[in-house]
Amino acid sequence: MTVFLIAAIAAAVFVAGALILFAVACLRAALIKKHYSDDKPFFADCDGLAPARHAENLSEMIKIPTISVRGSDDKTEIYKFHALLRRIYPNIHRVCEVVDIDGALLFRWAGKNAAAAPILLMSHQDVVEAVGNWKYAPFSGEIAEGKIWGRGTVDTKGALCAILESVEGLIAEGFTPRCDVYVASSNNEEITGDGAVKTVEYLYERGVRFDLVMDEGGTVMSEYDSRNNRMAAHNAMLGIFEKGRANIKFIANSSGGHASVPFNGNPFARLGELIYTIEKRNPFKKRITHPVRVQYKIMAPYMKHFRHRLLYGNLWLFAPFASRHMHKRGGALGAVVKTTCVFTMAEGSHGANVIPERATLTANCRFMIHEPLKVSYAKLGKIAKKLGLHMEMITGFDVPPVADMKCYAYKYVNDCIKKVFGDIPRVPYVMLAGTDARHYTKICDCVLRFVPLMMTGEQLNSAHAVNENLSVESLARGVVFYREFIKNYGETE
């Protein structure tokens, strides 16, 4: 009887404790504090700028189709683009040191204090091809409906234009920055080329180490307010980390033969079992890692539904459940809690009635911080071995470091966003796509993926799609940001 009584008391204490914890979580979700004061959309003010001139210069950039093509080393359009930059930005080319690294560009604007750690702003020159039915021709650079239209406006000539416009204007005003300011622009980012790699090696060999590097990634999420005829800023997304990446080929060998006399262990049957295993029995750990925890700590107070604030605002209690929930939901939500492995290509025989002697599947893998390349590759290798498959790494790179969020540079970026766009939420987040920025972690501890351009969800999604466009107002505000950023960097350090 005593044993049963003790067990009953223990169970009662456990239930009471669980109820208390749940009650605390509910109270926190109800009273969770917002980190920023501005609940209303912030309308950017572009007074004092030259939005028409900025738009015209971006339009000229768009007209040059700097399309990256795998296997091609033709830089004709890239060097036409360089010639355009020399024409429209004469001050930059007069004052700055300009280095052409096999098509990639690097500008160095010397600051007052040569001993101060420099900063680098970057945005690539190249674009992807433009197919489909466009409202305006993809390389027309049409300025219409208050927007600049064309391939590259969002990804990422718009940001490059804003950077160069700000530097050109500041030089014209006789301004000299406190520290050296670098601007880098790769010529082949879209095909995971070596432009950024060569640029980093050039800088590394000269002992250059940056206080801050800022590349493409998150943006200022906005909406168009037709009543006020303005863009309204809602939040800024700062990429603090991007996943590692690899393309892996899985190979199934057999004796081959005629399809009329099949045998067990057909190459595609084994590859099919591999797909089923990865899809239905996902081998990767689901975990709320530090960068994800930081992201959702900021996001939770702004979630509309109480159940979401309860879950994501109390990761100290619900992290194991949240990671499983996010995995099941899939998409971007699931991708931040685990390594992903997606099969994208297959190859076998060239005849419908021929069993291949060799069949292959290619997967694109994105590695999360708690299971980097080596760990994830070993897990896949174990599964492949059981199925009699071979593995081959085509290309790959490991998980880069998370940006230092305690340093001056990170805090300064946040302060600059507040000054230019209002006290909107500034959300550090895990970037799922890859950028050139990862290479710069070799020479910088605070590498951020953020462009100060206001975009609607539709505009953000137009990158690599039809009707890519950027508002004239957004470009002008981007110039304001970079001017503010450069003029005051290091002032309060």
N, C-alpha and C positions, 0 to 999 in steps of 0.2 A: 504494500500500500504506500509506503514511504517513497519508493522509487517512482510510482505513478504520480504521486503528489509533487515530487521534485520536477518531474518531466512536465506536468501541467503548469507549474509555476514558471518554468523556463520558457515554455511555449507562450504563456501569457505575457511575460516580459518581452519576448521577441516581437510579438504582435504589437504590443504597446509601443515599443521602440520604433518599429516600422511605421506605425501610424503617426508618431510624433515627427519622424523624419519627413514623412509625406506632407504633414501639415505645415512644417517649416518650408518645404519646397513650394507649396501652394502659396504661402504668404509671400515668399520671395518673388514668385512669378507675378503676384498681384501688385507688389510694391517696387518691383525692380526699377532701378534708377536709370534714366537715360543719360548718356554721357555728353550729349550736346544739347544746346538750348533752343535751337531753331527748329520747331516742328513744322513750320510752313515752308513752302518752296522759296528758294532764294533766287532773285532775279539779278543776273549779272549785269553790271553797268559797263558799257564799252565806250563811254565818253572819253574824248581826248586821243583816240586811236585813229588809225586809217584803215578801217575794215575793207574798203573797196580795193585798196592797194594790196593788202595781204591776200585777198581772194584772187586778184589778178595774177599774182606771183604763183600761188598754188595752182591756179588754172594752167599756167605755162608749164609747171612741173608735170602735171597730169598728162599733158599732150605728148610727152616723150614716153613711149611704151617700154619701160625698163623691165621687161619680163625675164625672170630667171627660168632657164630651161636646163634640166638635168642632162649632163653629157655634152653641153655646149660651152665653149670658152669665148664665145663672141661677145665682146664688150662694146660694140659699136654704139648702142643706145645709152649705155652707162656713161661713155665719154661725151656723148651729146648732152647728157644731163649735167656732167661736170662743167661743160662750156656754158650752159645756161646759168648755173650757179655763179660762175665768174662774172657773167653779164649783169645779173640782177642783184648780186651782193658784192659790189666792188670794195666796200669798206672792209669786209671780212677778209677778202683776199689781199688787201693792202696791208692790214695790220697783223693778221694772224699768221702763224706758221702753218703751212698747208702741206700735208704729206699724202701722197697717193700710194696706197699699199695694194698694188695689183687690182685696182678698181675700187677698193674701199677707201673712204676718205677720213682723214683725221685732221682736225683744226685745233691749234693751241693758241689761246688768247692769254698772253702773259699778264699776270696780276702784279699788284704792288709789292706783295710779300712773297718772294721766291721760296722762302722756307715753309710757308703754309701749305698744308695738304691740299691738292687740287680737287676739283669736282669734274664729273663728266656727264654730259647729256647726250643721248644717242637715239637714233631712229634710222631704219634702213631705207635705202634708195629703191630697191627692187620690188617688184609686184608679181602677183600671179596672173595667169592668162585671164582674159575676159570673154566668156561665152554666154549664150542666152540672149533673150530679148530685152534690151535695155531701153529705158525711157529716153535717155540721151546717150549718144555714142560713148562707149566706155573710155575712150582716149580723146574726147573732145574738150574736156575741162570746162564744160558748159556751166555758166553761172546763171541760175534760174531759180525762181521760187525761194529766194533767200538762201540758196545752198550752192556749193561747188560740187559738181557731179563728175564721177569717173573713178577708174581703178586706181587705188592708192590714196584716196582722200582720207580714209580711215586707217588703212594699213599700208605704210605709215608715213606717207609724204605730208599729210596734214600736220603731224607733230614735228617733222623735220622743218617744214616751212615756218611753223610758229617759233621754233628755236632760232633759226637763222634770221627771221624778221626781228626778233628781240635783240640779238647780238648786233646786227647791222645798225639798228636804230640807236643803241647805246653807244656804239663806236662813233656814230655821227654826232652825238651829243658831247663827245669828249670824255666819256666815262671810262675808267679803268677799274677792273674788279680787284677785290682784296687778295684773292688767290688766283692761281692759274685756272682758267676755264677751258675744258676740252669739249669738242663736239665730234662724235664718231658716227659714221654712217656706212654700214656694210653694203656690199653690192650683190650679195647672194644669200641673204637670210632665209628666203622662202624655200630654198632647196637644201637647207641645213649646210650651207657652204662654209668656206674657210675664211671669208672676209674678216669676221670678228676674231677668229682664232689667230690669224696673222697680225691683226691689230694689237691684240693682247700680248702676243709674243714681242712685238716691237716695243711696247710700253714696258713690259717686264724686263727686257734686256737693258733698258735705260733707267731702271730702278724707280719707275713711276708707280706710286701707290695712292689710290684715291680715297678721299673722305666719304664720297658718295658717288654712286653710279645710278642713273635713272633712265630706264628704257621703256619700250611699249609694254602694255599689260592692261591693268585696270584703268578706268576713266571716271569722269564725273557723270554719273547717271542722272539724266534729266528728262524733262518732258516739255513739249511745246505748249505754251499757254496761249491759245488763240484770242482770249479776251484781252490780254495785255500785249499780245504780239511779241512775246519774249520767250526765251528759253528759261526754264525754271530748274535750278539745280536741287537734287534730292540727297545724294550721297556720293562719296568718293571712295573708290575701291583701290587699295594699294596692295599690289602683289609683293609679298615678302618672301615668297618661296615658289619654286616650280618643281614639278616631279621629274625624276630621272626618266630616261627613255631608251628603248632598244627595239630593233626589228630582228626577230628571231625566226629562223627557218626550221621546221620539223620535217624530217625525211623518213619515208617508209620505203624500204627496198623489198623486192620479191623476185621470184623467177619469171614473172610475167606469164603471158599466155593468151589464149582465145577466150572471149567472154562466154562462149558456149560450154566451157568446162571449168567453171569457177572452183576455187579452193578456199578453205578457211584461212583467215588472216589476210584477206585482201588488203592491199595498202591503204585504200580509202576507208575501209572498215576500221582499221587501227587509228587512222587520223580522225575519223568520225568519233571514235571513243574518246580521243583526246579532247575534242571540242566539247563533247557531252560532260566530261569530267570537269573541265574548266568552267563551263556554263552552269552546271547543276550542282557541282560539289566544289565550289570555289575554294582553292587551297590557301588563299592568302588571308592573313589575320586582319580582322576589322578592328580598328583602334582609333580613339580620339587622341591624336597626338597634340603636342604643344601648339603648333601653328593653327590647327583647327580649333582648339580650345580658345585661343586668343580671338580668332575670327568670330566665333559664335557668342563669345562674351559681349562683344560690341553689338552684334546683330540682334541678340535676343530681345532687348527692350523695345525694339521697333517692329516686332512681329505682331501681326493683327490678331491671331488666334491665341487664346489663353493656353491651349494645350501645347502649342509650340513654345511659348514663353516658359511654360512649366518644364518642358523637356530640355530645351537648349539653354535656358537660364539657370539650370541646376545640374550641369555636367559633373559637378563634384559628387553627385548622387547617382545620376542616370547615365553616365558615360557608357557603360557596357551595353545598356539597352539602346541608347541613342546610336551607337555604332552599328548595331544589328539592324535597327530601323532604317538608317541611311543606306546601308548596303541593299536592303530589300527594295527601297524606293528606286535605286539605280540612278542612272544619269550622272549629272554633276554632283548631286548630293552623295551618291554612293562612291564616286571616284575619289573623294577627299579622305576617305577612311581606309583605303586599301590600295595595294598594287592592282592594276588592271591588265588584262591580257585579252586582246580582241583580235580575232582571226580575220584577215583582210584579203589574202590572196591564196589561190590554190592552182596546182598544175599537175597534170598526169599525162596520160597517153594522148596521142593525136587522132586516135580512132575510137569511135563509140563502141566498137566490138573488141577492143584490145585492153587487156588487164595490164597496167603499167608495171614495168620493172622498177620504176622509181616514181613515187608521187610525193609532192611537197605541200605543206601549208606554211604560210608566213603570218606571223602574229606581230602586232604592234603592242608593246608593253610599256606601261608607265609606272614607275616605281615610287612608292611612298616612303617617307623617311624612316619608318620602323622596319621596313623590309627592302633595303636598297638592292642594287643590281645583283651583287654576289649572292645574297640570301634568296632573292626571288628566282634567279637563274638556277640555283641548286634545287629549289622546289620543283620547278618545271622539268629539270633534268631527271629527277627521281620518277616523276609521272611518265615521262617519255621512255625511260629505260624499261619500266614495267610493261609498256606496250610494244617494245621492240623497235622504238623509233630513235633516230639520231637527231641531235640538235646542232645548229650552226648559228653563231652570232654574226649577223650581217653588219649592223652598226649599233652602237650603244654608248651611252654615257651615264654616269652614276648620279645620284641625288646631290644637287648642289647644297651648300649651307643655307640656313635660314638667315635673313637679313637681321643685323643688330638693331633691335627696336629701342635700345636704351641710350643710344648715342645722340649727340647733338644734331647730326644730319637728319635722322629720322624725325626728331621732334620739330626741326625747322621746316621740313616738308609739310607736316601736319599744320603748323602755324601759318604757313604760306597759303595752304588750301583754305583755311578759315578766313584769312584776310581777303582773298580774291573771290571766293565762292560763298562765303557765309559760314556760320557755325553748323554746318551739315555733318552728319555722321561720316567719320573717316574710318573705313573698315579695312584692316589688314586681312589679306586672304591668300589662300593656296591657289596658285595658277596652274591649271591643268594642261594648257598648251605650252609649247617650248618657245624660247626666245634666245636672242644673242646674249642676253644679260648673264646667262649662267657662266659663260667663259670668263666674265670679269670678276667672279668671286675669287679668282686667283690673286687679284690685286686690289680687292676692296672688301670690307666687312659689311658694308651697308649697300647692297644692290637691290634696288626697288624696281618694280614693274608698274609704272604709272605714267599716263599722259594726261595733262590738264586740259582735256577737250571735253566739252559737254556733248553728250550723245544720248539720244533716245535708244530704247532697246532695239528698235527697228534699224537705226543707223549702225549700231554696234554689230548687229547680225548681218549687215550688208557687206562686211569684209569677206572677201573670197566669194561673194555672191553677186547677183545682178543689182543694178541701181545703187552702187556704193556712193555715199554722199556725206558731206559734212556741212553744217550750217556756217554761213559767213560770220554770224555772231559768235559761234563757238570758236572759230579760228582766231577771231579778235581777242576773245577772253584768254585763249591760250597764250597769245603774245603778251598780254598783261601779266599772266602768271610767271612766264619765264623772265620777263623784265624785273618783276618784283623779286623773284628768286635770286637772280644774279646780282642785283644791286645791293641786297642786304645780307647776302650769305656771309656768315662769320662775324656779323656785327655784334651779336649778343653772346657769342660763344664763351 
